[in-house]
Amino acid sequence: MVARLGSVSRAAEELNLTQPAVSLQIRLLEEAVGAGVLQRVGRGVQLTAAGEILARYAREILQLWIEAGDEVAALKGDLGGTLRIGAITTAEYLIPPILVKFTETRPHVKIYFKVGNREDIIRMLATHEIDLAVMGSPPKELRTNAAEFAKHPMAFVAAPGHPLMRRKRLSLKDLESANLLVRERGAGTRATVESLFKVSGLKFHIGSELSSNEAIKQMAEAGLGVAFLSLHACALELRTGLLAQLPFAGNPIVREWYVVTLADRRLSQAAGLFRDFMVERGAHVIDGAKASPDRRRKAVPALSKSTSGIHPVRKSTNVGD
């Protein structure tokens, strides 16, 4: 926890412990191994070489403990364990209904759901903080197994009264001079829209860069620019007429959603079942959720579900798509 957050005080807060209690545990660990595990860098801390080694083995030990518990539960005929899943921000709109359907027949599975931008989720997958990741394309920097489970439409949208909506002939080139509302660098939709302009040989001018889909939707609804968003993120606004797709060929564009796992990592029973469920039924569940009655509610960014209820988990510091 200290290594991930880069701060003893922040780790203590996350663990609901006092800072002296965490510092004492670190000192006892250093005495046991005979080497320092942390070093101060600026106003934070980072692992020493010895600390990196211990952290790697600690993650492996924790994972083996989880796998052992799953196998013992399987021997008794129980399907439990913890499903640790991460998703880019746009996917927070489609993962909750899938989790609900999955746990209907598996009530003893606990859910640990983290949301972040693409870079955050790749880091969580690489450090084994999550077992599965949901994103728009598999990471090239890791050896992974990726399976497509649903289509992912993205589009340029704006308020119905935006001047570009009245154009009879509109093309991507007309957006070169528009006030484009986009996500921050590292977000999936940001990479997609940049690629669209680059492939078309057009200049990409950012009007406003924002770190959340909600902020982008609010600005677009107010007529302050043209947004590039996943249609999963703005389905309600499109249905209620707050936003509309710009009328030109190729809008929306359709990509895919993938569920991604590390190639050299053994999945827990719960993670393996959830991956199979997403591939077999994910698209059907998403379509069913889109057809349900409109209800204005924010997607829950991160959940920790147990048999006693569902509780929020702190979202990653850098939130992105």
C-alpha positions as MATLAB code, in Angstrom:
seq = 'MVARLGSVSRAAEELNLTQPAVSLQIRLLEEAVGAGVLQRVGRGVQLTAAGEILARYAREILQLWIEAGDEVAALKGDLGGTLRIGAITTAEYLIPPILVKFTETRPHVKIYFKVGNREDIIRMLATHEIDLAVMGSPPKELRTNAAEFAKHPMAFVAAPGHPLMRRKRLSLKDLESANLLVRERGAGTRATVESLFKVSGLKFHIGSELSSNEAIKQMAEAGLGVAFLSLHACALELRTGLLAQLPFAGNPIVREWYVVTLADRRLSQAAGLFRDFMVERGAHVIDGAKASPDRRRKAVPALSKSTSGIHPVRKSTNVGD';
ca = [
       0.000    0.000    0.000;
       2.818    2.416    0.902;
       4.625    1.572   -2.341;
       1.504    2.103   -4.463;
       0.511    5.400   -2.858;
       4.048    6.725   -2.370;
       3.224    7.987    1.113;
       3.110    6.467    4.606;
       0.382    8.884    5.724;
      -1.829    8.150    2.704;
      -1.341    4.404    3.208;
      -2.344    4.773    6.865;
      -5.477    6.653    5.843;
      -6.370    4.001    3.251;
      -5.895    1.215    5.823;
      -7.737    3.101    8.605;
      -4.616    2.984   10.775;
      -2.514    5.657   12.421;
       0.690    6.762   10.718;
       2.875    5.622   13.664;
       1.322    2.140   13.422;
       2.248    1.847    9.759;
       5.745    3.261   10.381;
       6.267    0.680   13.143;
       5.344   -2.199   10.812;
       7.775   -0.897    8.192;
      10.569   -0.636   10.777;
       9.898   -4.195   12.019;
       9.998   -5.471    8.427;
      13.310   -3.729    7.785;
      14.768   -5.237   10.962;
      13.574   -8.702    9.916;
      15.148   -8.558    6.452;
      18.204   -6.560    7.472;
      17.758   -3.918    4.785;
      15.864   -0.722    4.181;
      12.716   -1.097    2.090;
      11.795    2.568    1.592;
      13.688    5.700    0.627;
      12.490    9.280    0.697;
      12.163   11.024   -2.672;
      11.029   14.629   -2.488;
       7.906   14.749   -0.341;
       7.114   11.068   -0.861;
       8.712    7.643   -0.563;
       9.567    4.859   -2.981;
      10.816    1.303   -2.699;
      14.501    0.489   -2.489;
      15.903   -2.434   -4.487;
      15.266   -4.679   -1.470;
      11.774   -3.234   -1.147;
      11.001   -4.029   -4.784;
      11.994   -7.665   -4.243;
       9.861   -7.985   -1.099;
       6.879   -6.283   -2.768;
       7.030   -8.693   -5.709;
       7.096  -11.752   -3.455;
       4.381  -10.290   -1.223;
       2.052   -9.946   -4.219;
       2.774  -13.545   -5.215;
       2.128  -14.786   -1.669;
      -1.177  -12.930   -1.485;
      -2.245  -14.322   -4.835;
      -1.352  -17.879   -3.795;
      -3.382  -17.399   -0.621;
      -6.389  -16.282   -2.680;
      -6.009  -19.237   -5.059;
      -5.703  -21.670   -2.137;
      -8.913  -20.315   -0.632;
     -10.712  -20.655   -3.956;
      -9.592  -24.273   -4.389;
     -10.626  -25.221   -0.859;
     -14.018  -23.583   -1.447;
     -14.375  -25.513   -4.708;
     -13.698  -28.790   -2.867;
     -16.634  -27.986   -0.586;
     -18.816  -27.098   -3.553;
     -18.841  -23.392   -2.731;
     -18.321  -20.753   -5.387;
     -16.897  -17.749   -3.590;
     -13.712  -15.759   -3.596;
     -13.047  -12.210   -4.727;
     -13.418  -10.948   -8.291;
     -10.962   -8.093   -8.856;
     -11.804   -6.192  -11.991;
     -10.619   -2.875  -13.421;
     -12.186   -0.812  -16.181;
     -11.453    2.383  -18.055;
     -13.809    5.165  -17.067;
     -16.211    4.829  -19.993;
     -16.765    1.170  -19.097;
     -18.173    2.141  -15.691;
     -21.458    2.706  -17.533;
     -21.689   -0.880  -18.793;
     -19.905   -3.088  -16.237;
     -22.337   -2.701  -13.258;
     -25.305   -4.408  -15.010;
     -23.004   -7.252  -16.056;
     -21.810   -7.647  -12.464;
     -25.409   -7.670  -11.231;
     -26.375  -10.463  -13.633;
     -23.223  -12.442  -12.860;
     -23.730  -12.328   -9.083;
     -27.415  -13.254   -9.261;
     -26.413  -16.912   -9.408;
     -23.120  -16.445   -7.520;
     -24.094  -14.446   -4.417;
     -20.987  -15.396   -2.439;
     -18.536  -13.837   -4.906;
     -17.147  -10.567   -3.563;
     -16.512   -7.734   -6.036;
     -13.539   -5.384   -6.054;
     -14.116   -2.922   -8.894;
     -11.599   -0.187   -9.749;
     -12.006    2.535  -12.360;
      -9.221    4.619  -13.898;
      -7.851    5.857  -17.178;
      -6.148    3.441  -19.541;
      -2.688    3.948  -18.051;
      -4.011    3.362  -14.532;
      -5.748    0.126  -15.504;
      -2.699   -1.234  -17.344;
      -0.578   -0.528  -14.261;
      -3.094   -2.290  -11.988;
      -3.116   -5.316  -14.290;
       0.694   -5.445  -14.452;
       1.060   -5.242  -10.653;
      -1.662   -7.863  -10.057;
      -3.930   -5.384   -8.273;
      -6.705   -6.603  -10.583;
      -7.277   -9.941  -12.329;
      -9.182   -8.685  -15.368;
      -9.304   -5.390  -17.235;
     -12.015   -4.008  -19.492;
     -10.736   -1.636  -22.175;
     -11.053   -0.652  -25.801;
      -7.878   -2.362  -27.037;
      -5.366   -4.775  -25.460;
      -2.157   -3.166  -24.123;
       0.886   -3.697  -26.314;
       3.291   -3.345  -23.405;
       2.078   -6.526  -21.658;
       1.679  -10.162  -22.693;
      -2.061  -10.645  -22.437;
      -5.017  -12.744  -23.508;
      -7.828  -10.552  -24.820;
     -11.352  -11.487  -25.832;
     -13.891   -9.232  -27.524;
     -17.263   -9.202  -25.778;
     -19.207   -6.210  -27.154;
     -19.192   -3.406  -29.704;
     -18.050    0.050  -28.598;
     -19.559    2.957  -30.562;
     -18.012    6.435  -30.175;
     -19.232    9.658  -31.741;
     -18.948   13.425  -32.034;
     -21.915   14.905  -30.182;
     -23.145   18.403  -29.415;
     -26.187   20.270  -28.157;
     -29.088   20.164  -30.680;
     -28.825   23.943  -31.083;
     -25.121   23.936  -31.945;
     -24.397   25.743  -35.266;
     -22.797   22.627  -36.785;
     -26.084   20.762  -36.395;
     -27.631   23.030  -39.013;
     -25.003   22.269  -41.666;
     -26.395   20.331  -44.625;
     -22.967   19.028  -45.550;
     -20.617   18.238  -42.710;
     -17.339   16.349  -42.553;
     -14.499   15.697  -40.130;
     -12.588   18.601  -41.686;
     -15.243   21.014  -40.391;
     -14.246   20.010  -36.869;
     -10.687   21.305  -37.276;
     -11.890   24.746  -36.200;
     -14.507   23.545  -33.696;
     -14.100   23.834  -29.933;
     -13.418   20.154  -29.262;
     -14.095   18.819  -25.773;
     -11.855   15.809  -25.132;
     -10.485   13.663  -22.339;
      -6.985   13.961  -20.928;
      -3.948   12.270  -22.473;
      -3.899    8.602  -21.503;
      -7.657    8.207  -21.994;
      -8.938    5.738  -24.571;
     -11.306    8.134  -26.363;
      -8.530   10.736  -26.521;
      -6.248    8.287  -28.335;
      -9.080    7.345  -30.708;
     -10.002   10.906  -31.702;
      -6.350   11.875  -32.167;
      -5.920    8.866  -34.459;
      -9.012    9.836  -36.489;
      -7.603   13.247  -37.310;
      -4.106   11.907  -37.966;
      -5.282    9.193  -40.380;
      -7.401   11.767  -42.226;
      -4.437   14.140  -42.532;
      -6.213   16.819  -40.494;
      -5.015   19.051  -37.668;
      -6.244   18.163  -34.206;
      -6.997   21.262  -32.142;
      -8.093   20.823  -28.527;
     -10.671   23.298  -27.300;
     -10.933   22.003  -23.743;
      -9.301   19.034  -22.035;
     -11.267   17.540  -19.154;
     -10.698   14.604  -16.820;
     -14.255   13.261  -16.686;
     -17.023   12.294  -19.076;
     -19.581   14.052  -16.886;
     -17.786   17.389  -17.217;
     -17.549   16.980  -20.987;
     -21.270   16.199  -21.253;
     -22.224   19.215  -19.152;
     -20.148   21.566  -21.312;
     -21.483   20.077  -24.542;
     -25.084   20.326  -23.307;
     -24.476   24.005  -22.555;
     -23.404   24.557  -26.171;
     -19.764   25.198  -25.305;
     -18.305   22.808  -27.867;
     -18.326   19.486  -29.688;
     -17.580   16.407  -27.579;
     -16.114   13.081  -28.616;
     -17.605   10.444  -26.335;
     -18.445    6.789  -26.065;
     -22.144    6.360  -26.777;
     -22.279    4.213  -23.639;
     -21.333    7.336  -21.664;
     -23.992    9.613  -23.151;
     -26.857    7.227  -24.014;
     -29.276    8.938  -21.613;
     -28.451   12.416  -22.909;
     -29.005   11.281  -26.505;
     -32.345    9.646  -25.681;
     -33.620   12.727  -23.841;
     -32.466   15.183  -26.511;
     -29.854   16.948  -24.420;
     -27.211   15.901  -26.942;
     -27.278   14.769  -30.569;
     -24.817   13.127  -32.933;
     -23.265   15.370  -35.553;
     -24.720   14.390  -38.963;
     -21.853   13.244  -41.142;
     -20.674    9.985  -42.689;
     -18.599    7.827  -40.402;
     -20.140    9.182  -37.212;
     -20.344    7.176  -35.011;
     -17.320    4.958  -35.368;
     -17.488    1.450  -33.928;
     -14.669   -0.292  -32.102;
     -14.724   -3.233  -29.678;
     -14.708   -3.805  -25.941;
     -12.208   -6.367  -24.662;
     -11.782   -8.270  -21.420;
      -8.041   -8.614  -20.844;
      -6.007  -10.905  -18.589;
      -2.279  -11.489  -18.182;
      -1.052  -14.358  -20.366;
       1.241  -15.841  -17.701;
      -1.133  -15.498  -14.749;
      -3.482  -18.192  -13.515;
      -7.003  -16.872  -13.023;
      -9.010  -17.550   -9.898;
     -12.189  -19.565  -10.311;
     -14.337  -16.427   -9.952;
     -12.248  -14.449  -12.474;
     -12.335  -17.278  -15.015;
     -16.099  -17.647  -14.710;
     -16.630  -13.898  -15.047;
     -14.441  -13.709  -18.148;
     -16.444  -16.497  -19.769;
     -19.711  -14.825  -18.712;
     -18.654  -11.530  -20.334;
     -17.701  -13.199  -23.610;
     -20.876  -15.290  -23.769;
     -23.477  -12.875  -22.379;
     -21.863   -9.450  -21.990;
     -23.251   -7.945  -25.195;
     -26.746   -9.286  -24.441;
     -26.739   -7.784  -20.939;
     -25.517   -4.421  -22.249;
     -28.257   -4.345  -24.900;
     -30.838   -5.181  -22.248;
     -29.597   -2.386  -19.991;
     -29.836    0.127  -22.855;
     -33.447   -0.876  -23.435;
     -34.419   -0.375  -19.784;
     -36.403    2.715  -18.689;
     -34.434    5.961  -18.360;
     -33.218    6.717  -14.884;
     -30.861    9.612  -14.259;
     -28.240    8.270  -11.973;
     -24.492    8.401  -11.999;
     -22.583    5.221  -12.643;
     -20.835    3.975   -9.516;
     -17.087    4.436  -10.166;
     -15.798    1.712   -7.912;
     -17.534   -0.953   -5.868;
     -16.568   -3.442   -3.227;
     -19.431   -5.931   -2.981;
     -19.889   -8.499   -0.259;
     -22.809  -10.545    0.937;
     -23.592   -7.772    3.380;
     -23.936   -5.106    0.693;
     -22.125   -2.897   -1.761;
     -19.666   -0.284   -0.578;
     -17.734    2.430   -2.492;
     -14.013    1.962   -3.045;
     -11.785    4.978   -3.602;
     -11.325    5.748   -7.271;
      -7.843    6.025   -8.746;
      -6.222    9.443   -8.489;
      -6.024    9.971  -12.252;
      -9.459    9.291  -13.623;
      -9.731    8.731  -17.326;
     -11.340    6.823  -20.080;
];
